[in-house]
Amino acid sequence: MAPTYFFDVSDILSYVRTESSISGIQRVSLALIKRIAEQAGPENIMISFWTPDNHYIALPASHLTDMPDFDTDRLSHMFFGSKARLMEQTAPTLGRYRLRPLKYWVYSLVRHFKAAIGDEAHFSKKGSSIAEWKSYHAGRRNHTVTPLPPQPKGQLVDDLARPGDQVVVLGAVFGLSKLAKELERLKNDKQVDVTIFVHDLIPILAQEYMHGGFSHKFDSWLKSSTNYCTNYVANSCHTRGDLQSYLEEQGTPKPVKVVPLAQQFHRPEKAEGGALSDQARQILDHPFVLVVGTLEDRKNLLRLAIAWQHLCADETITTPRLIFAGKQNWQSPDFTDFIRRTKSLDGMIEIVNRPSDIELAALYNGCLFTAMVSLYEGWGLPIGESLSMGKTAVVAKSTSMPEVGGDLVEYCDPLNVESIATACKALIVDATRRKALEQHIARAKLRTWDDVAEEFMQALR
């Protein structure tokens, strides 16, 4: 009898409680589950998650695979039912309070007051505007919401699991100590194997970029995982090395398999031009270089911005604009101060906050090249996304990033501003070099999510 695979998505549940979009590791998990269910057949593939009322629940994977896209509303509804406010019923800037009615009401009053007194800076800091706030509330009067079907009813994993079945943890579920105890019990009492997919050890090896006790929680979770984890899988050779060193230091050495991630962008269905914001359309009218990812110190934003300042001062070249597209984390005070002092480098730098998939696809298509000069990555999804859209990149020659970029990108030393500037200048001024790399990309066999899913299932067997 074939084993049942329970793919744990507890981290996605935690994520959608406060976020209005899916990114990073969550996208990896959803893409993997979809492809694995398509390849292996849905009958033995389940999703599992730890509920807010402390139960370990399983649902057929079809509840994810039937979603045409990464639908935050349907994910929230699956986890929380009618408690989850739909995004179309959620005012701009209040997405993180969709599941907190009291906070939603309080902050809605704050926004109304700020709009009434004309405090544009208040909305700007949150990636919105007074006009957007007022437009949303004006449109609500004649807007009808289509209700979602009833929340799916799950079963306890304990009732479904049989010896030889597997629980596969695709994300870091730190902070869920009761889930850790349940996984240990399932392993000991039900002879269920537990596999953990480790994406990076950034919270431990790059603690200076973490905040709010995150590093301690992650370290405690990874330590405790040795009590129940049967197999570890890493997303890159670099991450495998980090994880093996960590396990050896803990006195619990274990083999770690490697399944590299995809070099592929989730391409949305073709949409009308109206799906693009005015900001995105204006950006596409001029040459630009694109940086994708959360705005945080680890991404080395300040050095890249200073490198751009050097390029702008170089009278021998015409410097394109630098566009940052991602969630504004604001845990990058030096970069934020640089943007403020230089007035966004006199307009040469612009930030697109939380771009949609449609906007991101348009930005990838329209850029000259992309840049990822991060100080530490477990993989580097935007590098692969850029390649899949036919665009080369300036990439930091450190940690896992060369595994993604291969010989298809231009490398730099992320700790050296001049090195970053030189690599960017090479692709700006030498169109022949840029086109040669693009032709090389077109001929390359890039990894797809189907490749990842196939290798991941082999690693589980």
N, C-alpha and C positions, 0 to 999 in steps of 0.2 A: 504494500500500500504506500503510495507516494506521500511524503511528509507535507504538512501544511506550513506555509511560511507566513508568519505574522510580522508585517513591516510596521515598526513602531513610528508613529507620527506625533508623539506627545510634544515634541519641540514646536511643531507647526501649530498645535492647539495653543501653546503658550504665546507664540508669535502673533497669531491673529487676534488675540485678546487686546493687543495694544497697537497693532500696525494695520494700515489700510491697504498694504500691498505685500506681495510675496517676493522675496529676493534671496540671493546667495544660496546657502545650504538648503533652504526650504525648496527652492526651485530644483535643486539637484535631487532631493528626495522624491518630489512629485514626478519629475521626468523619469527617474529610475523605476518607480512603482508602475507607471503607465507602460513603459517598454517591457518590463519583466512580465506583467500580466498579459501583454500581447503575445510575447514569445512562448511563455510557459503555459498559457491558458489560465483563465481566471478562477477555475474551480478550486485550486489549492493556494490561492493568494488572498490573504486578508490584510486589513490594516488594523492596527491596535493603538490605543492611547489611554493615558491615565486621566480620568475625568476630575473635574473640580470637586466632586463629592467622593473622591477616593475609591474609585472602582477601575479595574483594568478591563476595558471593553474592546471587543473586536467587531468589525463590520466587513462585509465583502468588499474587495478592492474595487468593484464596479462603482462604488460611491465616489471614487476618485477618477477612475479611468473614463467614466461617462462625462466628466466635465470637459467641455470643448476647449477651455483655457484655464489659466490659474485664477479661478473665480473666488475672490475673498468672501463674497456674500455666501456662496454655497458652502465654502469651507466653514465659515462661522456658524451657519445654520446647522451643518452636520454635527458640529461640536456642542453648540449651545442652544439650538432650537430657537424658539420665539424670543428668547432673551437678547438675541443678536439683532441690533439695528442694521438695516440694509444700508449700503453705501449711498444709494440715491436718496435716502432719508437722513443722511448725515451731512451736517453743514461743513463747509470748508474749515480746515484746521482742527476739527473735533473728532477725527477718525479714531484716535487712540482712546476716546471715551465712549465708544459705541456700546460697550458692555458695562458701563458704569453710569447709570441713569442720573444719580445725584451730581456727579462731577460734570456730566454732560450739561445738565441744567445750569450749574454754577458758571461754567466757562462760557456757556452760551450768553448768559447775562453780561459777563465781562466783555465778550466780543461786541455785543450790541452797544454797550456803553462806549467802548473804544471807537466804534464806527460813528457813533453819534457825535463825538467830540473831534472826529477827523484825525485820529491817531494812526496814520498810515504806517508808521514805523513798527507798530505792534503787529500788524498783519504781515508786513514785509519779512520780519524775522521768522515767521512761520510759513514762508513761501506762498503767501496769498496776498489779497488786497481788499480794501473796503468795497470796491466795485464788485469783486467776486462774491463777497459776503452778502451784499445787498441783492445781487442778481439771483443768488440761490434762494433767498427768502421771498423774492418777488415771484419766482417761478413755482414755488411750492403751492400757491393758491389753486392752480389749474392742473396740478400734476397727480396722476393716478399711479399707484404702486401695484405691480403684479405680485401677489403673495407667492412664496415658495411652498412646495409640498410639505407634508408633515415631516418632522425630524425623524431620521431613520433610527430604529430601535436596535441596539447592539446586544451582543451576548458576552458574558464573562469569558475572558480568555481561559480561565481555570476550568470552565465547563467544556471548552472545545479542544484544549491541548491534549496531545497524546505523546507517548515516548517517541523520540526521533523527530518531532516537530521542531521548528526553529523560530525564535524571535530575533528579528534583525533591527537593531537600533541604528537609524540612518543619521540622526543628529545628536548633538550633545544635550542630554536630558539632565544636566546638573540642577541641583536644587530640589529634585523630586526624590527625596530619601525613601518615601514609601514605595515608589516604583522600583527603586533599587532592591528593596527587601522582597518585593513581589517577584522580581526576576530571579533573585537568588532562590526563593522558594520553588518557583517553577522548574529551575534547573535541578534542585535536590529532590523534590517530591514527584515531579512529573517527567524527569529525564528529558527536559526540553533544552536544546542547545541555544546559546545566546551569542550572537555575533554583533560586534560594534564597528561601525564605519567611522573612522577617525579622520577628520578633515584637516586639523592642524593642532599644534600645541601652543598657539600664540598666547593664550592666557597665562601659561607657565613660563615660556621662554622669552616672551616680550611683555612682561608685566607692566612696564612703564607706559604702555598704551591702553591699559585697562583701567576701569573705574568702578566704584561702588561694590567692592568686595567680590567682583567677578572672578578674579584669579583664584582666590581661596575656594570658592564654590566649585570651580572647574577642577582644581587639583583634588579636592575631596571626592568628587564624583569619579574621576579617572582612577584614583587609588582604590576606591570601593568596587569599581567595576571588575577588578581582578578576582573578586569573590564569586562572580557568576559568569563572567565572559569566557566562552569556549574558544572563540576565534576573533582576532582583530584583522580588519582590512583597512589599509591606508589609501588615500587618493593620489599619492605621488611617492616616488622613491625618497624624496627629501623628508616627507612626513613619516614614512616608515622608519627612517634613521632616527628621527627625533623620538618617535614612540618607543622603539626598541631600546634606546639609551635610557629613556624614562623608566621603562619596566625593569631594566637591569638595576638601576639605582634603587628601585623599590624592593629589590630582591624577588621579583616575580617575572623573570624573563619568559617571553612567549614568542613564537614565530608570528610574523605579521605579513600578510599577503598584500600585494599592491594591485589596485584597479584604478588606473588613471581616469580622470574625468574627460568629458567631451570637449572638443573644439567646435562648438556649435551654438548658435544663437536661436532662441525660441522665436521663430518668425510668426508674428500675428497675422491673422487673415487681412487681406488687402482692404483698407478702409478709405472712405472718402477723405479728401483733403481737409475737411472741417474737423477731423479727429485731431489734427495738430493744433497746438496752442499758437497764439499770435507770436509768442516768444520764439517757439521752435521754427516757425516759418521765417521769421526775421533772421535768425541765425543761419539758416540755409542759403540766404542771399549772398553770403560773403565767405571767403576761405576760412577754415577753422580746423584746429586739432582737437580731438575729443578725449576726455578723461572720464571713465565710467567707474562708479563705486561710491560707497559711503564716504562722506567728507569727514575724515578723522586723521589724527596725527600719524598713524601707522602708514597711511598712504603717501607720506612724504610730500604733502601739498605745498608746504612753504618753500622747500628747495626747488620744486618745479616752478612755482610762481616767480622766484628770484631768477631762475634760469630764463624765464620768459622776459623778465625785465632786462636782462643782459641782451637778449635777442632783439628786443624793441630798440635798444640803444645802438645796435649795430646798423650803421647806415648803408652797409653793402647788401642788405637783404630787405625784402618786404615781408614782415612778420605777420602770419595769420593770427586770428584770435584764438584764445585758449578757452574751451568750454568744459566746465565740470558738470557732469550729469549724474545725480544720485541723491540719496537721502542726506539732508543736512544734519549731521550729528552734533555739530558745534562743540565737539571736544577737541578742537584744534585752535586754541586761543591765539597762537602766533600767526597762523594763516589768516584767521579772522581779522586780527589787527592789521596785517599787511593789506588786506582787501580794503579795510576802512581808510588807512593812511594814504594809500595810493589811488583811492577812488576806483577800485577794481582795475588798477594799472591803466588809469585813464580810459576805461572802457574796453581794454584789450582782453580782460578776463570776464567771463560771465558764468553764473551758476544756474542750472536748470534743476529745480528741486523736484524729486520724485517723478521723473518722466515716465509716461506710460510706455508699454511695449511698442506701440505704434510710433510714438515719438522717438524712442530709442533706436528703432530700426531706421527711421529717417535720418537720424543723426549719424549713425554708423555709415549709412549709404552716402551721406553728403560730406563727410570729413575727408581731409587730406590723408590723415593717418591717426592712430590713437597713441596714447601714452599711458604706461603703467610703471611708475618708478617707485613702487611700494618698498618699504623696508623689510617686510616679512609677509609671505603668503604661503598658505598650505597648498594651493594650486595656482589660482589666478584666472578665474572665469572670464573676465573681460578681454584677456589676451586671446583666448580661443574664440570668443564671440566675434572679435574684430577680424580674425583670420577667416572665420566662416562667412563674413560679409565681404570678403575679398580685400580687406585693408590690412596693411602692415602696421607695425607699432614700434615705439621706443620703449624698451623694456629693461627693468633692472636686472643686472646679471647677478642674482642672489637667490637664495632659498630655492623654491620649486619653479620659479618663473621660466628658466631656460628649458625645463621639461615641456612647457606649453608652447613656447615660442620657437624652439628648434632653430633652424637656419632661415626662418621666414621673417625675422625682425631685426631691428637695430638695437644693440645693447649699450648700456651705460652703467657707470658706477653710481648707485643711488645716494652715496654719501658725498659725492663731489658735484657741486653745482655746475662747474665748467664741463664736466663729462656729460651731464644731462643736456646742457645747452648745445654742446658739440654734436651729440647724437641727433637732437631735434633739428639743428641747422642742416645737417647732412641730408635729411629727408625733405626739408623745406626747399633748399636751393637746387638739389640734384633730382629733378623730375625723372631722369633716366634710371637712377638708382631705385627710386620709389616704384616706378613701373616694372622694373625687373623683379623686385620682390613680389609685386602683385601677380605677375605672371607665374612666378615660382609657387605662390599660394594657390593659384588656379590649377596647377598641375599636381599639387600635393594631395595625399590621401589623409584628410583630416578625420579625427575620431568623432563618431556620432554617438548619440545616446543609445542607439541599438547596440553598438560595439560595447559600450560600458555595461549595459544590462546583461549581455551574453557572458562577458568575462566575470561579472559579479556573481551570477548564478553558478558559474564554474568554481568560483572561490568558496561558495557556500557548500559545495558537495564534498 
